[in-house]
């Protein structure tokens, strides 16, 4: 604790990572907050759908945690080839997981909703949402892998900027697509799902 150089370096790395993780967890919270005026059924539908997304995010996080350890070790050793191979393996794993989830959401959206609730109104409202929002899992998963790789090579600024753009885009697109602002069509819950998908795609692109 007396090593001030180490503490400054640690905080310089830790603070942006903590802020990025906070922003990354805001996606479905933003959707929930911005559909409150649509009623309790809409809020419940997003809440139920987000449970599946949470499970997918936990799985992806596990893959990325292992990836981060290997990349950090390879970065310290100057082994860039292993960094690329590890990142490629993580991207492949996340693509596989994401595609399985998307396929299930396209074919069995009602059954996935019914797994967590028996209210028919919530199931019907959430079916369209989970079918569209499932596409964001692929973008968010790939974004997490890339940001993990970049952070493990001591660049914590780029992932933070990307997450910030993703959250801001999600807020603006939600405002437009849920309620029909900015000249966009009012699409309700499906608009919130589209906003999430586009925002995650923007974050991944950055």
Secondary structure by P-SEA (a helix, b strand, c coil): ccaaaaaaaaaaacaaaaaaaaaaaaaaaaaaaaaccccaaaaaaaaaaaaaaaaaaaaaaaaaaaaaaaaaaaaaaccaaaaaaaaaaaaaaaaaaaaaaaaaaaccaaaaaacccccaaaaaaaaaaaaaaccaaaaaaaaaaaaaaaaaaccaaaaaaaaaaaaaaaaaaaaccccccccccccaaaaaaaaaaaaaaaaaac
